[in-house]
Amino acid sequence: MTGAGVLGAAPTDSGSLEAMIEFSHVRKEYSDGTVAVEDFSLVLPPRTSTVLVGPSGCGKTTLLRMINRMVEPSSGSVQIDGEDVARRDPVQLRRSIGYVLQEGGLLPHHTVAENVATVLRLTRAPRARARTRTMELLRIVGLDPALAERYPAQLSGGQRQRVGVARALAADPNILLMDEPFAAVDPIVRAELQAEILRLQQQLHKTVVFVTHDIDEAFRLGDQVVILRKGARIAQQGTPSQIIEHPADDFVAEFIGLTRGARRLRPKRTANGTVLVDANGRTQGVLIEDDE
């Protein structure tokens, strides 16, 4: 599915910022003594996609929520363009950052249009402008504007997720946080939504922070992929190619599937061309050879 149009100017003060995010020695320890994040430092380059990936309970969602102050670190700092987010009003900060949850996190008793316009209403955007932008956003995320008056329960899972993305983009934020947004949809819809995110990023150039437990999704969507161990300790960071070609250790090799043979592919000639097979001899893809 293909969207159209270009996002218009936003009613926020973030348009001039680059949206570089920096974690500096952040730690999160809860009152019961559980340490979700031990000592995490990382720079997330502006206008690129960083994917935090790792097993359940490794602290990736905790890190994501530190950016918009839904979780406060016990120590250390999170900065956006050099400013500690702890100095920002949390409500204003959250309104300036897009946030997409599983199932879209939509308000069930509000229409699609009302859900998309949530932040615009909170920032007192004129009703006519909010309506125009809502219709524009539905087209951009590949939804028929005729769905505007439906309710979330009347939509498919994939449609709800697209509405969630549209709502997150409504104020044209420089930063877009996505917390396992496609985990609840079927594989076909998930692939379509991943392709939509790639298309939107090529068009909009946001600073995207994406959380997933799916390494294939991480490799598809991330300019920078950060593989985490328990306590949000960084096992390896880099581009997908760097990680696949040079895994840092056995944990990374196992996590990305090298030791199980899932990524150890070899060519096999067949009557209809060359295919790629894994260590178990199962076909994983087709090799497209140049005509030259």
C-alpha positions as CSV (number, residue, x, y, z in Angstrom):
1,M,0.0,0.0,0.0
2,T,1.3,3.4,-0.9
3,G,0.6,6.8,0.8
4,A,0.7,10.2,-0.8
5,G,1.5,13.8,0.2
6,V,4.0,15.4,2.4
7,L,3.6,16.3,6.0
8,G,2.8,19.9,6.7
9,A,4.2,22.2,9.3
10,A,3.7,21.2,12.8
11,P,2.2,23.2,15.7
12,T,5.2,22.4,17.9
13,D,8.5,24.1,18.7
14,S,10.7,21.1,17.6
15,G,11.0,21.8,13.9
16,S,14.5,23.3,14.2
17,L,16.0,20.6,16.3
18,E,18.1,17.7,15.0
19,A,16.7,15.3,17.6
20,M,19.9,13.5,18.5
21,I,19.3,11.3,21.6
22,E,22.0,10.5,24.1
23,F,21.8,8.1,27.0
24,S,24.6,8.8,29.6
25,H,25.1,6.1,32.2
26,V,21.4,5.6,32.9
27,R,20.4,3.1,35.5
28,K,16.9,2.1,36.6
29,E,16.4,0.3,39.9
30,Y,12.8,-0.2,41.2
31,S,11.8,-0.1,44.8
32,D,11.8,-3.9,45.1
33,G,15.4,-4.0,44.2
34,T,14.9,-5.1,40.6
35,V,17.5,-3.6,38.3
36,A,16.0,-3.1,34.8
37,V,18.9,-1.1,33.4
38,E,22.4,-1.4,34.9
39,D,24.6,1.2,33.2
40,F,23.5,2.2,29.7
41,S,25.2,4.8,27.4
42,L,24.5,5.2,23.8
43,V,24.1,8.0,21.1
44,L,21.2,7.7,18.7
45,P,22.0,9.7,15.6
46,P,19.4,12.1,14.4
47,R,17.1,11.4,11.4
48,T,17.9,7.6,11.5
49,S,16.3,4.5,12.9
50,T,17.8,2.8,16.0
51,V,16.3,-0.6,16.9
52,L,16.6,-1.9,20.5
53,V,16.3,-5.7,20.3
54,G,16.8,-8.4,22.9
55,P,15.1,-11.1,24.9
56,S,12.1,-10.4,27.1
57,G,12.9,-8.5,30.2
58,C,16.3,-7.1,29.0
59,G,15.2,-3.5,29.6
60,K,14.6,-2.3,26.0
61,T,11.1,-0.9,26.7
62,T,12.3,0.8,29.9
63,L,15.0,2.6,27.9
64,L,12.4,3.7,25.3
65,R,10.2,5.2,28.0
66,M,13.0,7.1,29.5
67,I,13.1,9.3,26.4
68,N,9.6,10.7,27.0
69,R,9.9,10.5,30.8
70,M,7.3,7.8,31.2
71,V,10.0,6.1,33.2
72,E,12.5,8.2,35.2
73,P,16.1,6.9,35.5
74,S,17.4,6.2,39.0
75,S,20.6,7.9,37.9
76,G,22.3,9.1,34.7
77,S,20.7,11.3,32.1
78,V,18.8,11.2,28.7
79,Q,19.4,14.2,26.5
80,I,17.8,15.4,23.3
81,D,20.0,17.8,21.4
82,G,22.1,18.3,24.4
83,E,19.2,19.2,26.8
84,D,18.4,16.8,29.7
85,V,14.8,15.7,29.3
86,A,14.5,15.9,33.1
87,R,14.4,19.7,32.7
88,R,11.5,19.5,30.3
89,D,7.9,19.5,31.4
90,P,6.8,15.9,31.0
91,V,3.5,16.7,29.4
92,Q,4.9,19.1,26.9
93,L,7.8,16.6,26.2
94,R,5.4,13.8,25.5
95,R,3.3,15.9,23.2
96,S,6.4,16.7,21.2
97,I,7.3,13.1,20.7
98,G,5.4,10.5,18.7
99,Y,4.6,7.2,20.5
100,V,3.2,4.1,18.9
101,L,2.2,1.1,21.1
102,Q,1.0,-2.4,20.4
103,E,-2.6,-2.4,19.0
104,G,-2.1,1.3,18.4
105,G,-3.2,2.2,21.9
106,L,-6.3,3.9,20.5
107,L,-9.2,5.3,22.5
108,P,-12.0,2.8,21.8
109,H,-14.9,5.3,22.1
110,H,-13.3,7.9,19.8
111,T,-13.5,7.7,16.0
112,V,-10.4,7.3,13.9
113,A,-10.4,11.0,13.1
114,E,-10.7,11.9,16.8
115,N,-7.9,9.5,17.7
116,V,-5.5,10.9,15.1
117,A,-6.3,14.5,16.2
118,T,-5.7,13.8,19.9
119,V,-2.5,15.8,20.2
120,L,-3.7,18.5,17.9
121,R,-6.8,19.0,20.1
122,L,-4.6,19.1,23.2
123,T,-2.4,21.8,21.6
124,R,-5.6,23.8,20.7
125,A,-5.0,23.6,17.0
126,P,-8.0,25.1,15.1
127,R,-10.6,22.6,14.3
128,A,-10.5,23.1,10.5
129,R,-6.7,22.6,10.5
130,A,-6.9,19.6,12.7
131,R,-9.4,18.0,10.3
132,T,-7.4,18.8,7.2
133,R,-4.3,17.3,8.8
134,T,-6.1,14.2,9.9
135,M,-7.3,13.5,6.4
136,E,-3.8,14.1,5.1
137,L,-2.2,11.7,7.6
138,L,-4.7,8.9,6.8
139,R,-3.6,9.1,3.2
140,I,0.0,9.2,4.1
141,V,-0.1,6.0,6.2
142,G,-2.1,4.3,3.4
143,L,-5.6,4.4,4.9
144,D,-8.8,5.4,3.0
145,P,-10.0,8.8,4.5
146,A,-13.5,7.2,4.4
147,L,-12.5,5.3,7.5
148,A,-12.3,8.5,9.5
149,E,-15.7,8.1,11.2
150,R,-15.3,4.5,12.1
151,Y,-14.3,3.3,15.6
152,P,-11.2,1.2,16.4
153,A,-13.3,-2.0,16.9
154,Q,-14.5,-1.7,13.3
155,L,-10.9,-1.8,11.9
156,S,-8.5,-4.7,11.3
157,G,-5.4,-5.0,13.4
158,G,-3.3,-3.6,10.6
159,Q,-5.6,-0.6,10.1
160,R,-5.5,0.1,13.9
161,Q,-1.7,0.2,13.8
162,R,-1.7,2.6,10.8
163,V,-4.1,4.8,12.8
164,G,-1.7,4.7,15.7
165,V,1.2,5.7,13.4
166,A,-0.9,8.6,12.0
167,R,-1.7,9.8,15.5
168,A,2.0,9.7,16.5
169,L,2.8,11.8,13.4
170,A,0.0,14.3,13.9
171,A,2.2,17.1,15.4
172,D,5.1,16.3,13.0
173,P,7.5,15.3,15.9
174,N,11.2,14.9,15.2
175,I,11.2,11.8,17.4
176,L,9.1,8.7,16.9
177,L,9.1,6.0,19.6
178,M,7.7,2.6,18.6
179,D,7.2,-0.1,21.3
180,E,6.8,-3.5,19.6
181,P,4.0,-2.0,17.5
182,F,3.6,-4.9,15.2
183,A,3.8,-7.8,17.6
184,A,0.0,-8.5,17.6
185,V,-0.6,-8.7,13.9
186,D,-0.2,-11.6,11.6
187,P,3.0,-12.1,9.5
188,I,1.6,-10.8,6.2
189,V,0.3,-7.6,7.8
190,R,3.5,-7.2,9.8
191,A,5.5,-7.3,6.6
192,E,3.2,-4.7,5.1
193,L,3.5,-2.4,8.1
194,Q,7.3,-2.8,8.2
195,A,7.4,-1.7,4.5
196,E,5.2,1.2,5.4
197,I,7.6,2.4,8.1
198,L,10.5,2.1,5.7
199,R,8.7,4.2,3.2
200,L,7.7,6.8,5.8
201,Q,11.2,7.1,7.1
202,Q,12.6,7.6,3.6
203,Q,10.0,10.4,3.2
204,L,10.0,12.0,6.6
205,H,13.5,11.4,8.1
206,K,12.5,11.1,11.7
207,T,14.7,10.0,14.6
208,V,13.0,6.6,15.2
209,V,13.6,4.4,18.2
210,F,12.0,1.0,17.7
211,V,11.7,-1.8,20.2
212,T,11.3,-5.4,19.2
213,H,12.2,-8.9,20.2
214,D,12.3,-10.0,16.5
215,I,15.8,-9.9,15.1
216,D,14.6,-10.1,11.5
217,E,12.4,-7.0,12.1
218,A,15.4,-5.3,13.7
219,F,17.6,-6.0,10.7
220,R,14.9,-4.8,8.3
221,L,14.1,-1.5,10.0
222,G,17.3,-0.4,11.7
223,D,20.0,1.8,10.5
224,Q,21.6,1.1,13.9
225,V,20.7,-2.1,15.7
226,V,21.5,-2.5,19.4
227,I,21.4,-6.0,20.8
228,L,20.8,-6.1,24.5
229,R,21.5,-8.6,27.3
230,K,19.7,-8.6,30.7
231,G,20.0,-5.3,32.4
232,A,20.2,-3.5,29.1
233,R,23.9,-4.3,28.7
234,I,24.9,-3.8,25.1
235,A,26.0,-7.0,23.6
236,Q,26.7,-5.4,20.2
237,Q,25.7,-2.4,18.2
238,G,26.1,-1.6,14.5
239,T,24.5,-1.9,11.2
240,P,22.7,-5.1,10.3
241,S,25.6,-6.0,7.9
242,Q,28.3,-5.4,10.6
243,I,26.5,-7.6,13.1
244,I,25.8,-10.4,10.7
245,E,29.3,-10.4,9.3
246,H,31.1,-9.9,12.6
247,P,29.1,-11.1,15.6
248,A,30.7,-9.9,18.8
249,D,30.4,-13.2,20.7
250,D,28.5,-16.5,21.1
251,F,25.5,-14.7,22.6
252,V,25.1,-12.5,19.6
253,A,25.7,-15.3,17.1
254,E,23.0,-17.4,18.9
255,F,20.6,-14.5,19.1
256,I,20.8,-13.6,15.4
257,G,20.6,-17.3,14.4
258,L,24.1,-18.0,13.1
259,T,24.7,-21.0,15.4
260,R,21.3,-22.6,14.4
261,G,22.2,-22.3,10.7
262,A,19.3,-20.0,9.9
263,R,21.6,-17.4,8.4
264,R,24.3,-19.8,7.0
265,L,23.1,-19.9,3.5
266,R,24.7,-21.5,0.5
267,P,23.7,-21.5,-3.2
268,K,22.1,-24.5,-4.8
269,R,21.6,-24.9,-8.5
270,T,18.1,-26.1,-9.6
271,A,16.4,-26.6,-12.9
272,N,14.7,-23.2,-12.5
273,G,17.7,-21.3,-11.3
274,T,19.8,-20.8,-8.1
275,V,18.2,-20.9,-4.7
276,L,19.7,-20.3,-1.2
277,V,19.5,-23.1,1.3
278,D,20.2,-23.1,5.1
279,A,22.3,-25.6,7.1
280,N,19.4,-28.0,7.1
281,G,19.1,-28.0,3.3
282,R,15.8,-26.0,3.4
283,T,15.3,-23.4,0.8
284,Q,15.3,-19.8,2.2
285,G,15.2,-17.7,-0.9
286,V,16.0,-17.3,-4.6
287,L,19.3,-15.8,-5.8
288,I,18.8,-13.1,-8.4
289,E,21.7,-13.0,-10.7
290,D,22.7,-10.1,-12.9
291,D,22.1,-10.5,-16.6
292,E,25.5,-9.1,-17.4
